Amino acid sequence: MSTTVRTVWLVATALAAVSFAGDAADLSRAPGSSEADAKTTALERAYLSNREAFREFSCRFVVKRGRAFTTEDALAGKLSDVVVRNGLWVVDGARQRYELICEDPKSEILVPPSAGLAKDNRLVYTSVKCLSETFICDDVVGLTYAPKHLVANIGTSLGAEPRITVTPLSYGIMGVNETSGPIFSSTVGSDVFRRYGGVKEVAGARLEALLVGKSSSFYKEFSLDAKRGFLPVEVRYYSRDGVLAGLAVVTKIRKCPNNAYFPERSVTLVNPDAPGPKQVWVIELRDLTLTRPAEEELAIELVEGTEIVEPPTMLARVRLSKTQTVGVKDLGQLLDRCRDARRAELQRRIGANRDEQ
């Protein structure tokens, strides 16, 4: 009997593979004055005001992942083992298109499996140096596409919670959809805290610090530049024992015609104070357009042979017989096709079972 082997792609996107576990209970319990609380609220609103100035735009950027032995080398872009992905981000409110395409096609070649078949589900775990990804969504439906492997997933959960992580505005360190940024909207519960961290100086600039996090896991320090849109020009992640687990630094900022500020270059390091080479991400803006994108800019091309499925059932797939352009406006119709195929396959199986009885 032959064994069907499914391949599981284990790709660490940005800092998703880094665990920032910690305990900031001492900070969250510290008494805060009404003045400090007001300052915290004012900083959050100021940051959000600048961020919301970018609800309609498109940008191209480059993401370089590599290693550096020192923070100075990382900031200077002196990296080894570099993998480059070219990014595109088109935003029209909740309607978005996002791409990260590997610059070197050879980097998408599979690394041989390091383990055999898993006992229960017969999976083979493997890895790849770089993986291109494409994503479009509205506020209801989303579609992810792996062009190298001719596979697309579609579903309502992908629209409600798009998985956009590495962008010029997030530095690759603010979590999915920036929900772990200064506003920290991804975290709920009684152990959440936000605190004004006072005034500090970074590279001669006067910044105001905002501390946010969960007392049961980790906390972050965002240093906001009041002269440049209250952008976080430095982000620090601290672990349980006070070790600096992550550091992001913005090295270049663009003042836009709408009087808002957009990061042009950021550098993010994992465990910057640890000995040996550190993992580094450099995100560099290439161009930025601050107008509402045209409908065709919110569309991607799915090539012939692509199979589209709605997880998690994987019961039936829609296979494209020819190359097709799919836009955000087409997502609802495409999802209906997948669900029709699933219902048809389910009815076929029910009929087959009856015939066997």
URWOHU-V360380 format. One record per run of one state. SS is the DSSP state (@ for helix, = for strand, . for the rest). FROM is the first residue (numbers start at 1). TO is the last residue. If there is no record, write none. Layout:
<<SS FROM TO> <SS FROM TO>>
//
This chain:
<<. 1 5> <= 6 9> <. 10 24> <@ 25 29> <. 30 33> <@ 34 51> <. 52 55> <= 56 68> <. 69 70> <@ 71 75> <. 76 79> <= 80 92> <. 93 94> <= 95 102> <. 103 104> <@ 105 108> <. 109 109> <= 110 111> <. 112 122> <= 123 128> <. 129 132> <= 133 137> <. 138 141> <= 142 146> <. 147 150> <= 151 155> <@ 156 160> <. 161 175> <@ 176 178> <. 179 191> <= 192 202> <. 203 204> <= 205 214> <. 215 217> <= 218 225> <. 226 230> <= 231 238> <. 239 243> <= 244 255> <. 256 260> <= 261 270> <. 271 277> <= 278 289> <. 290 294> <@ 295 298> <= 299 302> <. 303 306> <= 307 309> <. 310 317> <= 318 319> <. 320 323> <= 324 327> <@ 328 356> <. 357 357>>
//
